[in-house]
Amino acid sequence: MAGPLLGPAAHRLRRGTSVAAGVDVGLPAGILVGEGGGVYGLRSIADTMDPPYCRFEIACGLALLCLVGVTLLRRPAPLAAAGFAAVAVAAVFVALYGLDLLRLL
């Protein structure tokens, strides 16, 4: 599900504007933090997942955000965009994974 987002995000990180690059850094970071091995994994499927793995995935997402923020973004606007995008993507993952989407069919 995340693959189609990651390729264009990586391309724009190298060639886009600084705020767009910030958003593009936030996408994979938010995916790592919110997705099945991250917050959702700890909250909802911890009995079937290894909690240290979930924590490791969250740490990887935060490390990605910090490392790229310090090395590539550096200015407040792109850093804020990256943080906002990461929080938004993580929240969407947790919210959507929490729904019983099969029931909607």
Secondary structure in CASP SS format (residue, H / E / C, confidence):
PFRMAT SS
TARGET T0000
AUTHOR 0000-0000-0000
METHOD secondary structure of the structure
MODEL  1
M C 1.00
A C 1.00
G H 1.00
P H 1.00
L H 1.00
L H 1.00
G H 1.00
P H 1.00
A H 1.00
A H 1.00
H H 1.00
R H 1.00
L H 1.00
R H 1.00
R H 1.00
G C 1.00
T C 1.00
S H 1.00
V H 1.00
A H 1.00
A H 1.00
G H 1.00
V H 1.00
D H 1.00
V H 1.00
G H 1.00
L H 1.00
P H 1.00
A H 1.00
G H 1.00
I H 1.00
L H 1.00
V H 1.00
G H 1.00
E C 1.00
G C 1.00
G C 1.00
G C 1.00
V H 1.00
Y H 1.00
G H 1.00
L H 1.00
R H 1.00
S H 1.00
I C 1.00
A C 1.00
D C 1.00
T C 1.00
M C 1.00
D C 1.00
P H 1.00
P H 1.00
Y H 1.00
C H 1.00
R H 1.00
F H 1.00
E H 1.00
I H 1.00
A H 1.00
C H 1.00
G H 1.00
L H 1.00
A H 1.00
L H 1.00
L H 1.00
C H 1.00
L H 1.00
V H 1.00
G H 1.00
V H 1.00
T H 1.00
L H 1.00
L H 1.00
R C 1.00
R C 1.00
P H 1.00
A H 1.00
P H 1.00
L H 1.00
A H 1.00
A H 1.00
A H 1.00
G H 1.00
F H 1.00
A H 1.00
A H 1.00
V H 1.00
A H 1.00
V H 1.00
A H 1.00
A H 1.00
V H 1.00
F H 1.00
V H 1.00
A H 1.00
L H 1.00
Y H 1.00
G H 1.00
L C 1.00
D C 1.00
L H 1.00
L H 1.00
R H 1.00
L H 1.00
L C 1.00
END
